Amino acid sequence: MEKLLRSIWQDEVGQDLAEYAMLVVLIAVAVAAAVVIFGGELSAAFTGVSDTLFPLGGGDG
């Protein structure tokens, strides 16, 4: 029984996958927070760029 518990405790198969998954989740949370915090400002900035490039709203042809 002790051997089994030691082997389970020391088994690191899949550990990298779990770490990468946690990293992806952390990045996703950070991006979502940034969108919530800066969303309105980014939208206004892109609208300003769009209005500058296409002043009459006819940007599709």
N, C-alpha and C positions, 0 to 999 in steps of 0.2 A: 504494500500500500504506500509506503514511504517513497519507493522508486517512482510509482505512478504520479504522486503529487509533485515530486521534484521535476519529473519530465514535463508535466503540465505547466509548472511555474516557469521553467526555463525555456519552454517552447516559444519562439519568437516569430513563427510563421504567420504572416498576415499583419504583422505589426506595422510594416511600412505602409500598407494599404490604409490602415486606420489613421495613421499620421497624415497621409495625403488627404484623406477625406476630411479630417478635422481642419486642415489648412484651407481646403476649398470652401468649407462652411464659414470659416473665419473671414476669408476674402469676400464671400458673398454678403455676409453681414456688414462688413465695412463699406462695400459698394452701395448696399441698400441704405445705410445710414447717410452716406454722402449724397445720395439722390434725394433723400428726404430733407436734408439740411440745405443743400445748394440747388435743389430742383427749380425753384422759381427764378433764381438768378441765372441759371443756365438757360432756361427757356427764354428769358428776356434777351440774353446775349445772342442766342441763335435767331431769335426773331429780328433783332437789330441787323445782324449780318444778312439775313434773308431780305429784309426791306432795302438794304443798301444794294445788294446784287440785283434784285428785281423790284424796282420802285413802284411799278404799276401792277404788280401781282401777276404778271404774265410770264412766269419762268418756265413754262413747259413747251416752248417751241418758238 
